[in-house]
Amino acid sequence: MKRATQFFRSVIPADPWQLVFLTGVIFLFICPRLPWRPSAEILMSKAAPVGFVSESVTKSFGLVVILLYPIIFAGLMGYATCFYPGPRPVRRILWFVFLPTLFSLACILFFFYQNSGSPSSVLEPHSLIPPAFQWLRASFWHFPVGFDFCVFSLLLLAIFVIRLRSGISSLPLALPDPMASLDEAADLWPNTQILIFTLLAPLFLIEGFFGVFLGLPYFFLHGSVLIIFAAVMKIVATVFDAAILVVLALWILGPWGRNAARKSLQLPEPRYARLALLLPIFISVLPQVVDYLIDRTYWAIYLFKQDFPPQIASYFDLNRLWNPWLLLMILGAFAEEIVFRGLLLRNLISRYGFHRGLFLTGIVWGAIHFRGDPYSSLSVGGVFLHLADRILICLVLNYVFAWMTLRWKSVIPAGITHTVSNILIVAGINDSIPWSAELRILEWAVVAFLLFRYLPLAPAEPMGELPPTAQLESAM
């Protein structure tokens, strides 16, 4: 327990209150992806039936979507302030984070109120304010999830800003006791910070820009030509997303990054590739096999000769597994392996040591998925659970993928496991299992524990391509 506590303290900022600021920034950044459609309780007119929302209100919801863009900008500036606060961080946060967010929230509230059926004539000031506050009080618990998270994120940011203004807290984000190093990799740390920031925030904007550019012909095509174009563009968009991720990382890290990426793509021994292929299949089918064995045992004890025995094929849904579009996941999986296990992992190990470098790589890898994950049907509690699941699954998978990469000196086995795992998840072969996401986290955690416990990485194994500082820490 003492070692776990020490490790946990080593992977949080030197000023723990910076976690409050970072959490607020994360919530603010994902807010535009959360549900913002107003409920019937908010927009219900007094003259309309209960639960009725007019068609004009539904159509004008696009205005709310437009008003979310200042919040996107605020989230980007929040991330930028984490890394580059400048000489006056409080002023930067107030002007570029709070002001755009408050502007959007005020406009969205006004939109909700204007369409609620409540009196709102500006010519009757004495009758405007009381109904507005009455509506706000009655609608407070019915605001959409995105609005709630946005307000909560501002509360967290305000707490940190007060501490920052008082001189109790500080920026930028910094972990305690980085390793002192004088080698070439130490000179890469500023580039590594830029890479982490780019992955967390601007990457989705760059991908979105290319997506809009590639999608322009949609407005000029019709019929079968449009269907063919859509299929082609699905392939092109996937290639572009993977290429942008890798090209940006190589460009930011320069010659060192290109050399490290080339070395990480060396071919492994065939047995390692076979093991990487079979491992995610075993992880995915294990719950159904256990479920089948339980049912089979129950049938043998209580229903023998009374009913047909359960058939194992009925426990798997393989209908979506034969979708050829799933093969496109190869590109994204290998692009992430090159960037995270081939490049970022080595720099973080050099900076913070072996164990902290592994952990931080998993955290950053999980965080880049926050913006792209689906939240449309989730409640407030569901969003928290989804974020926790995302962080945990990326952490445990990162330990397995990192072990493969460092032990076998190649990202190819990890890329194979990553691809097969993603395909099986999207195909939904175990969707019928309750708590399948949490069970998958547990399974991969067990695999990671067994690998590091019984097949540990010796100091000489993973260090061949790492900067010398990581070797020094292992020797101490």
KETOR-928100 format. One record per residue (C-alpha): residue number from 1; y, x, z. Coordinates in steps of 0.25 Angstrom, whole numbers, plus 5000, padded with zeros to 4 digits. Example, Ala and Ser with C-alpha at 12.3 -4.5 7.8 and 13.67 -1.06 7.14 Angstrom:
BEGIN
{pos=1; yy=4982; xx=5049; zz=5031} .
{pos=2; yy=4996; xx=5055; zz=5029} .
This chain:
BEGIN
{pos=1; yy=5000; xx=5000; zz=5000} .
{pos=2; yy=5009; xx=5011; zz=5003} .
{pos=3; yy=5007; xx=5018; zz=4990} .
{pos=4; yy=5009; xx=5005; zz=4983} .
{pos=5; yy=5022; xx=5003; zz=4990} .
{pos=6; yy=5027; xx=5017; zz=4987} .
{pos=7; yy=5023; xx=5015; zz=4972} .
{pos=8; yy=5030; xx=5001; zz=4972} .
{pos=9; yy=5043; xx=5007; zz=4978} .
{pos=10; yy=5043; xx=5018; zz=4967} .
{pos=11; yy=5043; xx=5009; zz=4955} .
{pos=12; yy=5055; xx=5000; zz=4960} .
{pos=13; yy=5069; xx=5005; zz=4958} .
{pos=14; yy=5075; xx=5015; zz=4969} .
{pos=15; yy=5084; xx=5003; zz=4972} .
{pos=16; yy=5074; xx=4991; zz=4974} .
{pos=17; yy=5086; xx=4982; zz=4972} .
{pos=18; yy=5086; xx=4986; zz=4957} .
{pos=19; yy=5073; xx=4978; zz=4956} .
{pos=20; yy=5082; xx=4965; zz=4959} .
{pos=21; yy=5091; xx=4969; zz=4947} .
{pos=22; yy=5080; xx=4972; zz=4938} .
{pos=23; yy=5073; xx=4959; zz=4941} .
{pos=24; yy=5086; xx=4951; zz=4939} .
{pos=25; yy=5087; xx=4958; zz=4925} .
{pos=26; yy=5073; xx=4955; zz=4921} .
{pos=27; yy=5075; xx=4940; zz=4925} .
{pos=28; yy=5088; xx=4940; zz=4917} .
{pos=29; yy=5082; xx=4946; zz=4905} .
{pos=30; yy=5070; xx=4937; zz=4904} .
{pos=31; yy=5079; xx=4924; zz=4907} .
{pos=32; yy=5081; xx=4921; zz=4893} .
{pos=33; yy=5066; xx=4920; zz=4890} .
{pos=34; yy=5064; xx=4910; zz=4902} .
{pos=35; yy=5065; xx=4895; zz=4900} .
{pos=36; yy=5079; xx=4890; zz=4898} .
{pos=37; yy=5077; xx=4876; zz=4893} .
{pos=38; yy=5084; xx=4866; zz=4903} .
{pos=39; yy=5075; xx=4856; zz=4909} .
{pos=40; yy=5077; xx=4841; zz=4908} .
{pos=41; yy=5082; xx=4841; zz=4922} .
{pos=42; yy=5094; xx=4849; zz=4919} .
{pos=43; yy=5097; xx=4843; zz=4905} .
{pos=44; yy=5094; xx=4828; zz=4909} .
{pos=45; yy=5105; xx=4819; zz=4906} .
{pos=46; yy=5108; xx=4808; zz=4916} .
{pos=47; yy=5106; xx=4798; zz=4905} .
{pos=48; yy=5093; xx=4803; zz=4899} .
{pos=49; yy=5079; xx=4801; zz=4904} .
{pos=50; yy=5073; xx=4810; zz=4914} .
{pos=51; yy=5068; xx=4823; zz=4908} .
{pos=52; yy=5076; xx=4820; zz=4895} .
{pos=53; yy=5083; xx=4832; zz=4888} .
{pos=54; yy=5091; xx=4828; zz=4875} .
{pos=55; yy=5087; xx=4834; zz=4862} .
{pos=56; yy=5101; xx=4840; zz=4860} .
{pos=57; yy=5100; xx=4848; zz=4873} .
{pos=58; yy=5087; xx=4854; zz=4869} .
{pos=59; yy=5093; xx=4858; zz=4855} .
{pos=60; yy=5105; xx=4864; zz=4862} .
{pos=61; yy=5096; xx=4873; zz=4871} .
{pos=62; yy=5098; xx=4884; zz=4861} .
{pos=63; yy=5111; xx=4886; zz=4868} .
{pos=64; yy=5104; xx=4890; zz=4880} .
{pos=65; yy=5096; xx=4900; zz=4872} .
{pos=66; yy=5109; xx=4906; zz=4867} .
{pos=67; yy=5115; xx=4907; zz=4881} .
{pos=68; yy=5103; xx=4916; zz=4885} .
{pos=69; yy=5108; xx=4927; zz=4877} .
{pos=70; yy=5118; xx=4932; zz=4887} .
{pos=71; yy=5107; xx=4932; zz=4897} .
{pos=72; yy=5099; xx=4941; zz=4888} .
{pos=73; yy=5110; xx=4951; zz=4887} .
{pos=74; yy=5112; xx=4950; zz=4902} .
{pos=75; yy=5097; xx=4954; zz=4904} .
{pos=76; yy=5098; xx=4966; zz=4894} .
{pos=77; yy=5110; xx=4971; zz=4902} .
{pos=78; yy=5103; xx=4969; zz=4915} .
{pos=79; yy=5092; xx=4978; zz=4910} .
{pos=80; yy=5102; xx=4988; zz=4904} .
{pos=81; yy=5109; xx=4989; zz=4918} .
{pos=82; yy=5096; xx=4992; zz=4925} .
{pos=83; yy=5095; xx=5005; zz=4917} .
{pos=84; yy=5110; xx=5008; zz=4913} .
{pos=85; yy=5119; xx=5001; zz=4924} .
{pos=86; yy=5131; xx=5009; zz=4920} .
{pos=87; yy=5143; xx=5013; zz=4929} .
{pos=88; yy=5146; xx=4999; zz=4933} .
{pos=89; yy=5132; xx=4991; zz=4934} .
{pos=90; yy=5138; xx=4979; zz=4942} .
{pos=91; yy=5148; xx=4976; zz=4932} .
{pos=92; yy=5138; xx=4978; zz=4920} .
{pos=93; yy=5128; xx=4968; zz=4927} .
{pos=94; yy=5139; xx=4958; zz=4930} .
{pos=95; yy=5145; xx=4958; zz=4916} .
{pos=96; yy=5133; xx=4960; zz=4907} .
{pos=97; yy=5122; xx=4953; zz=4916} .
{pos=98; yy=5128; xx=4943; zz=4925} .
{pos=99; yy=5139; xx=4938; zz=4916} .
{pos=100; yy=5131; xx=4935; zz=4903} .
{pos=101; yy=5120; xx=4928; zz=4912} .
{pos=102; yy=5130; xx=4920; zz=4920} .
{pos=103; yy=5137; xx=4915; zz=4907} .
{pos=104; yy=5123; xx=4911; zz=4901} .
{pos=105; yy=5119; xx=4904; zz=4913} .
{pos=106; yy=5132; xx=4896; zz=4914} .
{pos=107; yy=5132; xx=4892; zz=4900} .
{pos=108; yy=5117; xx=4887; zz=4901} .
{pos=109; yy=5121; xx=4880; zz=4914} .
{pos=110; yy=5132; xx=4873; zz=4906} .
{pos=111; yy=5123; xx=4870; zz=4895} .
{pos=112; yy=5113; xx=4863; zz=4905} .
{pos=113; yy=5124; xx=4855; zz=4912} .
{pos=114; yy=5130; xx=4851; zz=4899} .
{pos=115; yy=5117; xx=4845; zz=4894} .
{pos=116; yy=5113; xx=4839; zz=4907} .
{pos=117; yy=5120; xx=4826; zz=4905} .
{pos=118; yy=5129; xx=4828; zz=4916} .
{pos=119; yy=5144; xx=4826; zz=4915} .
{pos=120; yy=5151; xx=4839; zz=4911} .
{pos=121; yy=5165; xx=4835; zz=4905} .
{pos=122; yy=5175; xx=4846; zz=4907} .
{pos=123; yy=5186; xx=4835; zz=4908} .
{pos=124; yy=5180; xx=4831; zz=4921} .
{pos=125; yy=5180; xx=4843; zz=4930} .
{pos=126; yy=5179; xx=4835; zz=4943} .
{pos=127; yy=5166; xx=4829; zz=4938} .
{pos=128; yy=5160; xx=4841; zz=4931} .
{pos=129; yy=5158; xx=4851; zz=4942} .
{pos=130; yy=5150; xx=4841; zz=4952} .
{pos=131; yy=5141; xx=4837; zz=4941} .
{pos=132; yy=5138; xx=4851; zz=4937} .
{pos=133; yy=5135; xx=4855; zz=4951} .
{pos=134; yy=5126; xx=4843; zz=4953} .
{pos=135; yy=5119; xx=4846; zz=4940} .
{pos=136; yy=5117; xx=4860; zz=4944} .
{pos=137; yy=5111; xx=4857; zz=4957} .
{pos=138; yy=5102; xx=4846; zz=4951} .
{pos=139; yy=5097; xx=4856; zz=4940} .
{pos=140; yy=5096; xx=4869; zz=4948} .
{pos=141; yy=5081; xx=4868; zz=4949} .
{pos=142; yy=5079; xx=4864; zz=4935} .
{pos=143; yy=5086; xx=4876; zz=4927} .
{pos=144; yy=5077; xx=4883; zz=4918} .
{pos=145; yy=5069; xx=4895; zz=4922} .
{pos=146; yy=5078; xx=4905; zz=4914} .
{pos=147; yy=5090; xx=4900; zz=4921} .
{pos=148; yy=5083; xx=4902; zz=4935} .
{pos=149; yy=5079; xx=4916; zz=4931} .
{pos=150; yy=5093; xx=4919; zz=4926} .
{pos=151; yy=5100; xx=4915; zz=4939} .
{pos=152; yy=5089; xx=4922; zz=4947} .
{pos=153; yy=5091; xx=4935; zz=4939} .
{pos=154; yy=5106; xx=4934; zz=4942} .
{pos=155; yy=5104; xx=4933; zz=4956} .
{pos=156; yy=5095; xx=4945; zz=4957} .
{pos=157; yy=5106; xx=4953; zz=4949} .
{pos=158; yy=5117; xx=4948; zz=4958} .
{pos=159; yy=5110; xx=4954; zz=4970} .
{pos=160; yy=5108; xx=4967; zz=4964} .
{pos=161; yy=5123; xx=4968; zz=4958} .
{pos=162; yy=5128; xx=4965; zz=4973} .
{pos=163; yy=5119; xx=4977; zz=4978} .
{pos=164; yy=5124; xx=4985; zz=4966} .
{pos=165; yy=5138; xx=4982; zz=4968} .
{pos=166; yy=5137; xx=4986; zz=4983} .
{pos=167; yy=5131; xx=4999; zz=4979} .
{pos=168; yy=5117; xx=4996; zz=4986} .
{pos=169; yy=5110; xx=4996; zz=4973} .
{pos=170; yy=5111; xx=5003; zz=4960} .
{pos=171; yy=5107; xx=5004; zz=4945} .
{pos=172; yy=5100; xx=5009; zz=4936} .
{pos=173; yy=5086; xx=5006; zz=4940} .
{pos=174; yy=5079; xx=5018; zz=4945} .
{pos=175; yy=5066; xx=5021; zz=4951} .
{pos=176; yy=5064; xx=5030; zz=4963} .
{pos=177; yy=5060; xx=5044; zz=4961} .
{pos=178; yy=5059; xx=5046; zz=4946} .
{pos=179; yy=5052; xx=5059; zz=4943} .
{pos=180; yy=5060; xx=5071; zz=4941} .
{pos=181; yy=5057; xx=5077; zz=4927} .
{pos=182; yy=5063; xx=5088; zz=4918} .
{pos=183; yy=5054; xx=5086; zz=4906} .
{pos=184; yy=5057; xx=5079; zz=4893} .
{pos=185; yy=5052; xx=5065; zz=4898} .
{pos=186; yy=5063; xx=5065; zz=4908} .
{pos=187; yy=5073; xx=5066; zz=4897} .
{pos=188; yy=5067; xx=5054; zz=4891} .
{pos=189; yy=5069; xx=5045; zz=4904} .
{pos=190; yy=5083; xx=5039; zz=4899} .
{pos=191; yy=5076; xx=5036; zz=4886} .
{pos=192; yy=5065; xx=5029; zz=4894} .
{pos=193; yy=5075; xx=5021; zz=4901} .
{pos=194; yy=5081; xx=5016; zz=4888} .
{pos=195; yy=5067; xx=5013; zz=4883} .
{pos=196; yy=5064; xx=5005; zz=4896} .
{pos=197; yy=5077; xx=4997; zz=4894} .
{pos=198; yy=5075; xx=4994; zz=4880} .
{pos=199; yy=5061; xx=4989; zz=4882} .
{pos=200; yy=5065; xx=4980; zz=4893} .
{pos=201; yy=5078; xx=4974; zz=4887} .
{pos=202; yy=5083; xx=4977; zz=4873} .
{pos=203; yy=5069; xx=4977; zz=4866} .
{pos=204; yy=5068; xx=4962; zz=4865} .
{pos=205; yy=5082; xx=4961; zz=4859} .
{pos=206; yy=5078; xx=4972; zz=4848} .
{pos=207; yy=5065; xx=4965; zz=4845} .
{pos=208; yy=5072; xx=4951; zz=4845} .
{pos=209; yy=5082; xx=4957; zz=4835} .
{pos=210; yy=5071; xx=4961; zz=4826} .
{pos=211; yy=5064; xx=4948; zz=4828} .
{pos=212; yy=5076; xx=4940; zz=4823} .
{pos=213; yy=5079; xx=4949; zz=4812} .
{pos=214; yy=5065; xx=4948; zz=4807} .
{pos=215; yy=5065; xx=4933; zz=4809} .
{pos=216; yy=5077; xx=4930; zz=4800} .
{pos=217; yy=5069; xx=4926; zz=4788} .
{pos=218; yy=5063; xx=4915; zz=4795} .
{pos=219; yy=5075; xx=4907; zz=4792} .
{pos=220; yy=5073; xx=4908; zz=4777} .
{pos=221; yy=5058; xx=4906; zz=4775} .
{pos=222; yy=5050; xx=4893; zz=4775} .
{pos=223; yy=5036; xx=4888; zz=4773} .
{pos=224; yy=5024; xx=4898; zz=4771} .
{pos=225; yy=5034; xx=4910; zz=4769} .
{pos=226; yy=5039; xx=4908; zz=4783} .
{pos=227; yy=5025; xx=4907; zz=4789} .
{pos=228; yy=5021; xx=4920; zz=4782} .
{pos=229; yy=5034; xx=4927; zz=4786} .
{pos=230; yy=5032; xx=4923; zz=4801} .
{pos=231; yy=5018; xx=4929; zz=4801} .
{pos=232; yy=5024; xx=4942; zz=4795} .
{pos=233; yy=5036; xx=4942; zz=4804} .
{pos=234; yy=5026; xx=4941; zz=4816} .
{pos=235; yy=5020; xx=4954; zz=4812} .
{pos=236; yy=5033; xx=4960; zz=4809} .
{pos=237; yy=5039; xx=4956; zz=4822} .
{pos=238; yy=5027; xx=4961; zz=4830} .
{pos=239; yy=5028; xx=4975; zz=4823} .
{pos=240; yy=5043; xx=4975; zz=4825} .
{pos=241; yy=5042; xx=4973; zz=4840} .
{pos=242; yy=5031; xx=4983; zz=4842} .
{pos=243; yy=5039; xx=4993; zz=4833} .
{pos=244; yy=5052; xx=4991; zz=4840} .
{pos=245; yy=5046; xx=4993; zz=4854} .
{pos=246; yy=5040; xx=5007; zz=4849} .
{pos=247; yy=5051; xx=5011; zz=4841} .
{pos=248; yy=5062; xx=5009; zz=4852} .
{pos=249; yy=5053; xx=5016; zz=4862} .
{pos=250; yy=5051; xx=5028; zz=4852} .
{pos=251; yy=5066; xx=5028; zz=4849} .
{pos=252; yy=5071; xx=5028; zz=4863} .
{pos=253; yy=5061; xx=5039; zz=4868} .
{pos=254; yy=5063; xx=5048; zz=4856} .
{pos=255; yy=5054; xx=5059; zz=4851} .
{pos=256; yy=5046; xx=5059; zz=4865} .
{pos=257; yy=5043; xx=5045; zz=4863} .
{pos=258; yy=5038; xx=5046; zz=4849} .
{pos=259; yy=5029; xx=5058; zz=4853} .
{pos=260; yy=5024; xx=5050; zz=4865} .
{pos=261; yy=5021; xx=5038; zz=4857} .
{pos=262; yy=5013; xx=5046; zz=4846} .
{pos=263; yy=5005; xx=5053; zz=4857} .
{pos=264; yy=5002; xx=5039; zz=4864} .
{pos=265; yy=4996; xx=5034; zz=4851} .
{pos=266; yy=4985; xx=5044; zz=4849} .
{pos=267; yy=4971; xx=5038; zz=4847} .
{pos=268; yy=4963; xx=5036; zz=4859} .
{pos=269; yy=4948; xx=5038; zz=4860} .
{pos=270; yy=4940; xx=5025; zz=4854} .
{pos=271; yy=4934; xx=5022; zz=4868} .
{pos=272; yy=4948; xx=5020; zz=4874} .
{pos=273; yy=4952; xx=5011; zz=4863} .
{pos=274; yy=4939; xx=5003; zz=4865} .
{pos=275; yy=4941; xx=5002; zz=4880} .
{pos=276; yy=4956; xx=4998; zz=4878} .
{pos=277; yy=4951; xx=4987; zz=4869} .
{pos=278; yy=4940; xx=4981; zz=4878} .
{pos=279; yy=4948; xx=4982; zz=4891} .
{pos=280; yy=4958; xx=4970; zz=4888} .
{pos=281; yy=4947; xx=4962; zz=4882} .
{pos=282; yy=4939; xx=4964; zz=4895} .
{pos=283; yy=4951; xx=4960; zz=4903} .
{pos=284; yy=4954; xx=4947; zz=4895} .
{pos=285; yy=4939; xx=4942; zz=4895} .
{pos=286; yy=4936; xx=4945; zz=4909} .
{pos=287; yy=4942; xx=4933; zz=4916} .
{pos=288; yy=4935; xx=4924; zz=4906} .
{pos=289; yy=4922; xx=4931; zz=4908} .
{pos=290; yy=4923; xx=4929; zz=4923} .
{pos=291; yy=4926; xx=4915; zz=4921} .
{pos=292; yy=4914; xx=4913; zz=4913} .
{pos=293; yy=4905; xx=4920; zz=4922} .
{pos=294; yy=4910; xx=4911; zz=4934} .
{pos=295; yy=4908; xx=4898; zz=4926} .
{pos=296; yy=4894; xx=4903; zz=4921} .
{pos=297; yy=4890; xx=4906; zz=4935} .
{pos=298; yy=4894; xx=4892; zz=4940} .
{pos=299; yy=4887; xx=4886; zz=4928} .
{pos=300; yy=4874; xx=4894; zz=4931} .
{pos=301; yy=4875; xx=4890; zz=4946} .
{pos=302; yy=4879; xx=4875; zz=4945} .
{pos=303; yy=4877; xx=4870; zz=4930} .
{pos=304; yy=4865; xx=4877; zz=4925} .
{pos=305; yy=4857; xx=4868; zz=4916} .
{pos=306; yy=4868; xx=4858; zz=4918} .
{pos=307; yy=4879; xx=4862; zz=4908} .
{pos=308; yy=4881; xx=4872; zz=4897} .
{pos=309; yy=4885; xx=4886; zz=4902} .
{pos=310; yy=4899; xx=4891; zz=4900} .
{pos=311; yy=4901; xx=4899; zz=4887} .
{pos=312; yy=4909; xx=4912; zz=4888} .
{pos=313; yy=4916; xx=4910; zz=4875} .
{pos=314; yy=4923; xx=4897; zz=4880} .
{pos=315; yy=4930; xx=4906; zz=4890} .
{pos=316; yy=4938; xx=4913; zz=4880} .
{pos=317; yy=4949; xx=4908; zz=4871} .
{pos=318; yy=4948; xx=4917; zz=4858} .
{pos=319; yy=4955; xx=4907; zz=4848} .
{pos=320; yy=4968; xx=4915; zz=4848} .
{pos=321; yy=4961; xx=4929; zz=4849} .
{pos=322; yy=4959; xx=4929; zz=4834} .
{pos=323; yy=4974; xx=4927; zz=4831} .
{pos=324; yy=4977; xx=4939; zz=4822} .
{pos=325; yy=4992; xx=4939; zz=4826} .
{pos=326; yy=4987; xx=4945; zz=4840} .
{pos=327; yy=4985; xx=4958; zz=4833} .
{pos=328; yy=5000; xx=4960; zz=4832} .
{pos=329; yy=4999; xx=4963; zz=4847} .
{pos=330; yy=4994; xx=4976; zz=4844} .
{pos=331; yy=5008; xx=4981; zz=4840} .
{pos=332; yy=5015; xx=4976; zz=4852} .
{pos=333; yy=5004; xx=4982; zz=4862} .
{pos=334; yy=5004; xx=4996; zz=4855} .
{pos=335; yy=5019; xx=4996; zz=4855} .
{pos=336; yy=5020; xx=4993; zz=4870} .
{pos=337; yy=5009; xx=5004; zz=4873} .
{pos=338; yy=5017; xx=5014; zz=4865} .
{pos=339; yy=5030; xx=5012; zz=4872} .
{pos=340; yy=5025; xx=5009; zz=4886} .
{pos=341; yy=5012; xx=5017; zz=4888} .
{pos=342; yy=5015; xx=5028; zz=4877} .
{pos=343; yy=5030; xx=5030; zz=4880} .
{pos=344; yy=5036; xx=5023; zz=4892} .
{pos=345; yy=5024; xx=5026; zz=4902} .
{pos=346; yy=5025; xx=5041; zz=4900} .
{pos=347; yy=5040; xx=5041; zz=4903} .
{pos=348; yy=5039; xx=5032; zz=4915} .
{pos=349; yy=5028; xx=5041; zz=4921} .
{pos=350; yy=5036; xx=5053; zz=4918} .
{pos=351; yy=5048; xx=5047; zz=4925} .
{pos=352; yy=5042; xx=5040; zz=4937} .
{pos=353; yy=5028; xx=5046; zz=4938} .
{pos=354; yy=5014; xx=5041; zz=4934} .
{pos=355; yy=5012; xx=5028; zz=4942} .
{pos=356; yy=5026; xx=5023; zz=4942} .
{pos=357; yy=5027; xx=5026; zz=4927} .
{pos=358; yy=5015; xx=5017; zz=4925} .
{pos=359; yy=5020; xx=5006; zz=4933} .
{pos=360; yy=5034; xx=5006; zz=4927} .
{pos=361; yy=5029; xx=5006; zz=4913} .
{pos=362; yy=5021; xx=4993; zz=4916} .
{pos=363; yy=5034; xx=4987; zz=4922} .
{pos=364; yy=5042; xx=4990; zz=4910} .
{pos=365; yy=5031; xx=4985; zz=4901} .
{pos=366; yy=5031; xx=4972; zz=4908} .
{pos=367; yy=5046; xx=4971; zz=4908} .
{pos=368; yy=5047; xx=4972; zz=4893} .
{pos=369; yy=5039; xx=4959; zz=4892} .
{pos=370; yy=5048; xx=4951; zz=4901} .
{pos=371; yy=5057; xx=4947; zz=4889} .
{pos=372; yy=5046; xx=4943; zz=4879} .
{pos=373; yy=5037; xx=4935; zz=4889} .
{pos=374; yy=5037; xx=4920; zz=4887} .
{pos=375; yy=5043; xx=4912; zz=4899} .
{pos=376; yy=5046; xx=4899; zz=4892} .
{pos=377; yy=5037; xx=4890; zz=4901} .
{pos=378; yy=5038; xx=4897; zz=4914} .
{pos=379; yy=5044; xx=4893; zz=4927} .
{pos=380; yy=5052; xx=4902; zz=4936} .
{pos=381; yy=5039; xx=4906; zz=4944} .
{pos=382; yy=5032; xx=4907; zz=4930} .
{pos=383; yy=5042; xx=4917; zz=4925} .
{pos=384; yy=5040; xx=4926; zz=4938} .
{pos=385; yy=5025; xx=4925; zz=4937} .
{pos=386; yy=5026; xx=4929; zz=4922} .
{pos=387; yy=5035; xx=4941; zz=4925} .
{pos=388; yy=5025; xx=4946; zz=4936} .
{pos=389; yy=5013; xx=4944; zz=4927} .
{pos=390; yy=5020; xx=4952; zz=4916} .
{pos=391; yy=5023; xx=4963; zz=4925} .
{pos=392; yy=5009; xx=4964; zz=4931} .
{pos=393; yy=5002; xx=4963; zz=4918} .
{pos=394; yy=5010; xx=4974; zz=4912} .
{pos=395; yy=5009; xx=4983; zz=4924} .
{pos=396; yy=4994; xx=4982; zz=4925} .
{pos=397; yy=4992; xx=4983; zz=4909} .
{pos=398; yy=5002; xx=4995; zz=4909} .
{pos=399; yy=4993; xx=5002; zz=4919} .
{pos=400; yy=4981; xx=5000; zz=4910} .
{pos=401; yy=4988; xx=5004; zz=4898} .
{pos=402; yy=4995; xx=5016; zz=4904} .
{pos=403; yy=4981; xx=5021; zz=4909} .
{pos=404; yy=4975; xx=5020; zz=4895} .
{pos=405; yy=4987; xx=5027; zz=4889} .
{pos=406; yy=4988; xx=5038; zz=4899} .
{pos=407; yy=4973; xx=5040; zz=4900} .
{pos=408; yy=4970; xx=5039; zz=4885} .
{pos=409; yy=4983; xx=5046; zz=4880} .
{pos=410; yy=4985; xx=5034; zz=4870} .
{pos=411; yy=4992; xx=5020; zz=4870} .
{pos=412; yy=4982; xx=5015; zz=4860} .
{pos=413; yy=4971; xx=5010; zz=4871} .
{pos=414; yy=4982; xx=5004; zz=4879} .
{pos=415; yy=4988; xx=4997; zz=4866} .
{pos=416; yy=4974; xx=4992; zz=4862} .
{pos=417; yy=4972; xx=4986; zz=4876} .
{pos=418; yy=4986; xx=4980; zz=4876} .
{pos=419; yy=4984; xx=4974; zz=4862} .
{pos=420; yy=4971; xx=4968; zz=4866} .
{pos=421; yy=4976; xx=4963; zz=4879} .
{pos=422; yy=4988; xx=4956; zz=4873} .
{pos=423; yy=4979; xx=4950; zz=4862} .
{pos=424; yy=4970; xx=4944; zz=4872} .
{pos=425; yy=4981; xx=4938; zz=4881} .
{pos=426; yy=4988; xx=4932; zz=4869} .
{pos=427; yy=4975; xx=4926; zz=4864} .
{pos=428; yy=4973; xx=4920; zz=4877} .
{pos=429; yy=4958; xx=4922; zz=4879} .
{pos=430; yy=4959; xx=4920; zz=4894} .
{pos=431; yy=4971; xx=4910; zz=4895} .
{pos=432; yy=4961; xx=4900; zz=4901} .
{pos=433; yy=4960; xx=4909; zz=4914} .
{pos=434; yy=4969; xx=4905; zz=4925} .
{pos=435; yy=4979; xx=4916; zz=4928} .
{pos=436; yy=4975; xx=4924; zz=4917} .
{pos=437; yy=4988; xx=4933; zz=4917} .
{pos=438; yy=4986; xx=4936; zz=4931} .
{pos=439; yy=4971; xx=4939; zz=4929} .
{pos=440; yy=4974; xx=4948; zz=4918} .
{pos=441; yy=4984; xx=4956; zz=4927} .
{pos=442; yy=4973; xx=4957; zz=4937} .
{pos=443; yy=4963; xx=4962; zz=4927} .
{pos=444; yy=4972; xx=4973; zz=4921} .
{pos=445; yy=4976; xx=4977; zz=4935} .
{pos=446; yy=4962; xx=4980; zz=4939} .
{pos=447; yy=4960; xx=4988; zz=4926} .
{pos=448; yy=4972; xx=4996; zz=4929} .
{pos=449; yy=4968; xx=4999; zz=4943} .
{pos=450; yy=4954; xx=5003; zz=4939} .
{pos=451; yy=4959; xx=5012; zz=4928} .
{pos=452; yy=4969; xx=5019; zz=4938} .
{pos=453; yy=4960; xx=5019; zz=4949} .
{pos=454; yy=4947; xx=5024; zz=4943} .
{pos=455; yy=4952; xx=5031; zz=4930} .
{pos=456; yy=4965; xx=5037; zz=4935} .
{pos=457; yy=4974; xx=5045; zz=4926} .
{pos=458; yy=4973; xx=5059; zz=4930} .
{pos=459; yy=4986; xx=5067; zz=4930} .
{pos=460; yy=4982; xx=5075; zz=4918} .
{pos=461; yy=4978; xx=5063; zz=4909} .
{pos=462; yy=4991; xx=5055; zz=4907} .
{pos=463; yy=5000; xx=5066; zz=4908} .
{pos=464; yy=4998; xx=5073; zz=4895} .
{pos=465; yy=5009; xx=5066; zz=4887} .
{pos=466; yy=5018; xx=5063; zz=4899} .
{pos=467; yy=5030; xx=5071; zz=4903} .
{pos=468; yy=5028; xx=5082; zz=4913} .
{pos=469; yy=5034; xx=5075; zz=4925} .
{pos=470; yy=5023; xx=5065; zz=4926} .
{pos=471; yy=5013; xx=5076; zz=4927} .
{pos=472; yy=5021; xx=5082; zz=4938} .
{pos=473; yy=5020; xx=5069; zz=4946} .
{pos=474; yy=5005; xx=5068; zz=4944} .
{pos=475; yy=5003; xx=5082; zz=4949} .
{pos=476; yy=5012; xx=5080; zz=4962} .
